[in-house]
Amino acid sequence: MSGYGLDVAGHRSRVLSKTDLASADLIVAMAREHLRYAVSVQPSMWPRVFTLKELVRRGDQAGPRMLGESFADWLGRVHSGREHAALLGDSPQDDVIDPIGGPLRAYEMTAALISELIGGLAELCWGLSADNLPG
């Protein structure tokens, strides 16, 4: 991650609590299993919890956030028409594959994919291109 200007040495994964979920405007998961967990713990989060790939894919379909449109309203458009069946199984279309235990190249490919997706999300939400993002 140092190649992206990030120091993750102190990062430790943790399980989100119901309180964490209830206070969030948006939860971005890497895989459907994480999305399912969030919705099972806090069902009211369903309209505000997506996998990163799903959020960018559906955001592309819904269109970018319009001038003056609140983030919550944009998320509502992105969520529109979404079905609970999307919680089932796993999906290469919506899941970022965890490289844990794999070779360094798998980590590099995952980091590049996440960087690309975050750039797409920044463009959709705030009109920022990858050139305008820090790092």
N, C-alpha and C positions, 0 to 999 in steps of 0.2 A: 504494500500500500504506500510505501515511501515514494514510489514512482508517481503517485497521485498527490504527493504533499501531505499525506496523512500518517499520523503516528497512532497505531492501534495496539501498542504494547500493553496498555492498561485496560483494553477492552475485555469484558467478560460477558458472556451471554447470560440472560436471566429469564425467568418466566414472568410474563406480565400479569399483574394483578387486576382484579375487577375495578379497582380504583384507578389504576393507570389507564385502563380502557375507557372507563366512563368519562374521563376528563379530556380525552383526545379528540381533536377535530378530524384526524385522519390516522388510520393505522395502515402502514405499508408492509406487507409480508413478502417473503421471498418465495413461499410455496403455499399451495392450497391447504396443506396440513396445518400451517400456522394460521391461515385465515379461518379455518374451521374451529380451531381452538378459541380464537378471539370471539367469534360469533357464539360459540357454545357458552363461554363465560359471561359474555355481555351481549345478548341477542339484539339489543337496540343499536349496536354498532354496525349491523349488516349494511346499511347504506354508506358507511364511512370506512369500511375495511376492504382492501383489495390486495391482490398480489401486485408487485411492481409492474410486471409484464402486462397484466390485465388492465391496470390503471392507465398505462400509456396506450395500449391497444384501444380500449374503450374511449379514452380521451381523444385519440386521433379520429375515431368515428363520430364522436359528439361535437368535435371542433374545439378550438382553443377558447379559453376564458375570454369573454368579451369585455370591452372597456366598461367599467362600472359594475360588472357582474361580481357578486361576492363569491368567495371560494366555495362556500357552502352551496350556493346555487349551481355553480359549475359542477361540483361533485354530484348534486342531484341529477343533473343532465347526464353525467357519466354513468350513474347508477340506474337510470331509467331503463326499464325493460329487462333488467338483470333477474335471473331466476335462481332460487335456492339450489337448484340442481348443480349450479356452478361450484358449489362447495364439495361435491362428491369427487372421489378419485384424485388422481394427479394428472397433470397436463403439461406436456412440453411447450404448449402454446402459452401457458400462464405461469409455470414454475421456473424459477432460476435454480438450476441444479447445484447442490452443495458440493464443493470440491474436496471436502474434508477427507483426509487420508490419501488423496490423489497426488499426482506429480505437480511440481511447481507450475508447469504449463497450464494445468487445469485451473489453478488459482488465478493465473494471469488472464486467462480467457474469461473467467467469471468476473473479475474486476473490470475488464474492458466492456463486457456486456452491461454490467451495472452502471458504469460511467455513461455509456451510450443511452441507457434507459433514463437515467437521472437527467441527462441533457434534454431528452425528449420531453420529459415531464416539466422541466423548467421552462421550456419553450411554450408548452401548452398552458401552463398556469400563469406565467409571468412575462411571456414574450421574450425570454432570455435565450440567446443562442449559446451553443457550447463555447463559443469564443468569449462570451461575457461572464462565464462561470469562474469562480476562484479555483486555483489548483491547476 
